[in-house]
Amino acid sequence: MNQLIAIVGPTAVGKSSLSIHLAQAFGGEIVSADSRQVYRYMDIGTAKPSPEERALVPHHLIDIADPDQDFTLALYQDMASRAIADIQRRGQLALLVGGSGLYIKSIVDGLSIPQVAPDAGLRRSLEQRAEREGYASLHNELKRVDPAAAAGIDLRNVRRVIRALEVYHTTGTPFSLQRRSTPLFDCLTLGLTTNRDNLYGMIDSRVDRMMQRGLVGEVEGLLEQGYSLDLPAMSGLGYKQIGQYINGDVGLEEAVQRIKYDTHRFARHQYAWFRPGDEAIYWFDVKDEAGLYNDVRELIASHTGIRPIKLLS
C-alpha cells in the first residue's frame, strides 16, 4: 500500500472529527501535521485529540517533544514519512491530518528540506533589527527575496520569518523554492471549508470550550514547570494571549477576545497554503456533515479501492 489520505483546511473546521471517523471506517491510523501538537503538556490550547479519541484510533507525532526543545520541519518530515511508511507496511490506511501548511506540503509534495543549522549570530542580528524597525521590516525583506514564503508566513510570526531569511542567506535559494524530490506516497488530498461567518463561529465556540476546560490553568502549569513565555512553543495561539493575562498586561475577557480575533486571522492565513479551487484538492463544505461523511467515504473507496470496513453514522 502506498496510499495516503491528507485532510487539510483551516483551524476548527472539523478535520480531527472527520479523520477519526475515516480511520474507524477504513481501519486507518492518523499522523498529525500540527506544529503545536508535537509538544507535551500543551493539550487544551493545541486542541489535541482527547485520550478517549486517541484510544479509538492510533495517532502519531503527538507529544513527541518538550516545549523547550527545537522541532524543525526537516525533523517533522523525517518522522512523519517513517510513521506513514510503517502504517502502510502493516497494511493500514494512513491519514495525514492538520492545519500546518508547510508540514503537509513537506510530505504531500516531497519537499527537499534544507539542512541548515541555526546561525545564532544572524538570528540575533535579525531579532535586533525587528526590535529597532518593527517586525514588518523583516517581512518586507522576505517579500523581496522569497514572495511565496512571505505569502505563507504571517508577518507577526517573527520566528518563522527569521528562519526563512536564515535559509535564504545561508543557501542562496528561497525557502519556498527548495528542490522537490519525487513524492513518496500516492496522496489523495481532501479539503474542508465553509463560509467565513460559519468558520468564525466554529472558532469562537472552540475557544470558549478551551477556556471552560482550563486553558488558564494549563498555561500556569507550564510556567510553573519553568517553560518561559518567550519559547517558540509558547508563542502559539492561546498561550501567548493567556500569558499576557497572567502577566497582568490584559484582562481575561480581552485575552479571550484576542485569541478569537487572532485565530480568525490565522484561519484566513491558512488558506494561503490550501486554496479552494486548487484542482489537486477535493474540497467539501462542512455544513452538511452527514452528506460530507458519505461523500468522503465514497471518494476514498473509489480512489484507493478500499471499501469501508465499518459504516458509521
C-alpha positions in Angstrom: 0.0 0.0 0.0 1.3 3.4 -1.0 -2.0 5.2 -0.4 -2.1 8.4 1.8 -5.1 10.5 2.6 -4.3 14.1 3.6 -7.0 16.2 5.2 -6.4 19.9 5.2 -8.3 23.1 6.0 -8.5 26.0 8.5 -8.4 25.5 12.2 -11.6 24.4 13.9 -13.3 23.3 10.7 -13.6 19.7 11.8 -10.5 17.9 10.4 -9.9 15.8 13.5 -13.5 14.6 13.8 -13.6 13.6 10.1 -10.2 11.9 10.4 -11.3 9.8 13.4 -14.5 8.8 11.6 -12.5 7.8 8.5 -9.8 5.9 10.5 -12.5 3.9 12.1 -14.4 3.3 8.9 -11.3 2.2 6.9 -9.1 0.7 9.6 -6.7 3.6 9.4 -4.2 5.5 11.6 -3.7 9.2 11.9 -0.4 11.1 11.5 -0.7 14.6 12.9 0.5 17.6 10.8 0.2 20.2 13.6 3.2 22.2 14.6 2.0 22.7 18.1 0.6 19.3 18.9 4.1 17.8 18.9 4.7 19.4 22.3 4.0 17.7 25.6 1.9 19.3 28.3 0.1 21.6 25.8 -3.2 19.8 25.3 -6.0 22.3 25.6 -4.6 25.2 23.7 -3.5 23.0 20.8 -6.9 21.2 20.6 -5.2 17.8 20.8 -7.4 14.7 20.4 -8.7 13.6 23.7 -7.4 10.5 25.4 -10.7 8.8 24.5 -10.3 9.7 20.8 -6.7 8.6 20.9 -7.8 5.3 22.4 -10.2 4.8 19.5 -7.7 5.4 16.7 -3.8 5.3 16.8 -2.3 8.8 16.5 1.3 9.6 15.6 3.5 12.6 16.1 1.7 14.0 19.1 3.5 14.6 22.4 7.0 13.9 21.0 8.9 17.0 22.2 9.1 19.1 25.3 8.1 22.8 24.9 11.7 24.0 25.2 13.0 21.6 22.5 13.7 22.7 18.9 11.5 20.9 16.5 12.3 21.6 12.8 10.5 21.0 9.6 13.2 18.6 8.5 12.7 16.5 11.6 9.0 16.5 11.2 9.3 15.4 7.6 11.6 12.5 8.5 9.4 11.3 11.4 6.1 11.7 9.5 7.5 9.8 6.5 8.7 7.0 8.7 5.4 6.8 10.5 3.4 6.7 7.3 5.6 4.1 5.7 5.3 1.9 8.9 1.5 2.2 8.8 1.5 1.2 5.2 3.8 -1.7 5.7 1.3 -3.0 8.3 -1.5 -2.8 5.6 -3.3 0.1 7.2 -4.5 3.3 5.6 -2.5 6.4 6.7 -4.3 9.7 7.2 -2.2 12.9 7.4 -4.2 15.5 9.2 -3.5 19.0 10.3 -3.5 22.7 9.5 0.2 23.4 9.4 0.6 24.0 5.7 4.3 23.5 5.4 4.2 20.3 7.4 1.5 18.9 5.0 3.4 20.1 1.9 6.7 18.6 3.1 5.0 15.2 2.8 2.5 15.6 0.0 4.9 17.4 -2.3 8.0 15.7 -1.2 9.9 18.9 -0.4 13.7 18.7 -0.2 14.1 20.4 3.2 17.4 22.3 3.5 19.5 21.0 6.4 20.5 24.5 7.5 21.9 24.7 11.0 20.8 27.7 13.1 23.0 30.7 12.8 22.9 32.3 16.2 24.7 35.5 15.0 22.4 36.0 12.1 19.3 35.3 14.2 20.4 37.8 16.8 21.1 40.4 14.2 17.6 39.9 12.6 15.9 39.9 16.0 17.6 43.2 16.9 16.5 44.7 13.6 13.0 43.6 14.3 13.1 45.4 17.6 14.5 48.6 16.0 12.5 48.7 12.8 9.4 46.6 13.6 8.6 43.0 12.5 7.1 44.3 9.2 10.7 45.2 8.1 11.8 41.6 8.1 8.6 40.5 6.4 9.2 43.1 3.7 12.7 41.8 3.1 11.2 38.3 2.8 8.7 39.5 0.3 11.6 40.8 -1.8 13.7 37.6 -1.7 11.0 35.0 -1.4 7.5 36.3 -2.1 5.9 32.8 -2.0 7.3 32.1 1.5 6.2 35.6 2.7 2.6 34.9 1.5 2.5 31.8 3.7 4.0 33.3 6.8 2.2 35.8 9.0 4.3 39.0 9.3 3.9 38.8 13.1 5.4 35.3 13.3 8.9 36.7 13.6 10.5 33.4 14.4 9.4 31.8 11.1 10.2 34.9 9.1 13.7 34.8 10.5 14.0 31.1 9.7 13.0 31.7 6.1 15.6 34.6 5.8 18.2 32.4 7.5 17.7 29.6 4.9 17.9 32.2 2.1 21.0 33.9 3.3 22.7 30.6 4.1 21.9 28.7 0.9 21.2 31.5 -1.6 18.0 29.7 -2.5 14.5 30.9 -1.4 13.0 28.7 1.3 9.8 28.2 -0.9 11.8 27.1 -3.9 13.8 24.3 -2.3 14.0 21.3 -4.6 11.2 18.8 -4.6 12.0 15.1 -4.7 9.6 12.6 -6.1 6.7 12.3 -3.5 7.0 9.1 -1.6 3.2 8.5 -1.4 0.2 8.3 -3.7 -1.8 11.1 -2.0 -5.5 12.0 -2.1 -5.9 15.4 -0.5 -9.3 16.4 1.0 -10.0 20.0 1.9 -12.6 21.1 4.5 -14.0 24.6 4.3 -17.1 26.7 5.0 -18.2 30.3 4.7 -16.3 32.8 6.8 -19.1 33.6 9.3 -19.7 29.9 10.0 -16.0 29.3 10.4 -15.6 32.2 12.8 -18.5 30.8 14.9 -16.8 27.4 15.0 -13.5 29.0 16.1 -15.2 31.1 18.8 -17.0 28.1 20.2 -13.8 26.1 20.3 -12.0 29.0 22.2 -14.9 29.1 24.7 -14.6 25.3 25.2 -10.8 25.7 25.8 -11.5 28.3 28.5 -14.1 26.0 30.1 -11.6 23.1 30.0 -9.0 25.1 31.9 -6.6 26.9 29.4 -5.6 29.4 32.1 -4.6 26.6 34.4 -2.7 24.8 31.6 -0.6 27.9 30.9 0.0 28.5 34.6 1.2 24.8 34.9 3.6 25.3 32.0 5.1 28.4 33.7 5.4 26.5 37.0 7.4 23.8 35.2 9.8 26.6 34.1 8.7 27.0 30.5 9.1 30.6 29.5 6.5 32.6 27.5 9.5 33.5 25.3 9.8 30.0 24.0 8.7 29.4 20.4 6.3 26.7 21.6 4.6 29.3 23.9 4.1 31.8 21.1 1.1 29.8 19.7 -2.5 30.9 19.7 -4.0 30.8 23.2 -0.7 30.5 25.1 0.6 34.0 24.2 -2.7 35.7 25.0 -3.3 33.9 28.3 0.4 34.6 29.2 -0.4 38.3 28.7 -3.3 37.9 31.1 -1.2 36.1 33.7 1.4 38.8 33.5 -1.3 41.4 34.1 -1.0 43.1 30.7 -4.6 42.5 29.8 -7.8 41.4 31.5 -9.2 37.9 31.0 -12.1 39.0 28.8 -9.7 40.9 26.5 -7.3 38.0 26.3 -10.1 35.7 25.2 -11.2 38.1 22.6 -7.6 38.4 21.3 -7.4 34.6 21.0 -10.6 34.6 18.9 -9.5 37.5 16.7 -6.0 36.2 16.2 -7.4 32.7 15.4 -9.8 34.3 12.8 -6.7 35.9 11.2 -4.7 32.7 11.4 -7.5 30.8 9.7 -7.5 33.3 6.8 -3.8 32.9 6.6 -4.1 29.1 6.3 -5.9 29.4 3.0 -2.7 30.8 1.6 -1.4 27.2 1.7 -4.5 25.4 0.5 -6.9 27.4 -1.7 -10.4 26.4 -2.6 -10.3 25.9 -6.3 -7.0 24.1 -6.2 -7.6 21.2 -8.5 -5.3 19.0 -6.6 -7.6 19.2 -3.6 -11.1 17.8 -3.3 -13.0 20.4 -1.3 -16.0 19.8 0.9 -18.2 22.2 2.8 -18.7 21.1 6.3 -22.2 22.5 6.7 -23.8 19.1 5.6 -21.9 16.8 8.0 -23.9 13.7 7.1 -23.5 14.3 3.4 -19.9 15.2 3.8 -19.0 11.9 5.6 -20.8 9.8 3.0 -19.2 11.7 0.1 -15.7 11.4 1.5 -16.1 7.7 2.2 -17.2 7.1 -1.4 -14.3 9.2 -2.8 -11.7 7.3 -0.7 -13.1 4.0 -1.7 -13.1 5.0 -5.3 -9.5 6.3 -5.2 -7.9 3.6 -3.1 -10.1 0.5 -3.9 -10.5 0.0 -0.2 -14.1 -0.5 1.0 -15.1 0.8 4.4 -15.0 -1.9 7.0 -17.5 -0.1 9.2 -20.0 2.4 8.1 -20.6 4.9 10.9 -23.5 7.4 11.2 
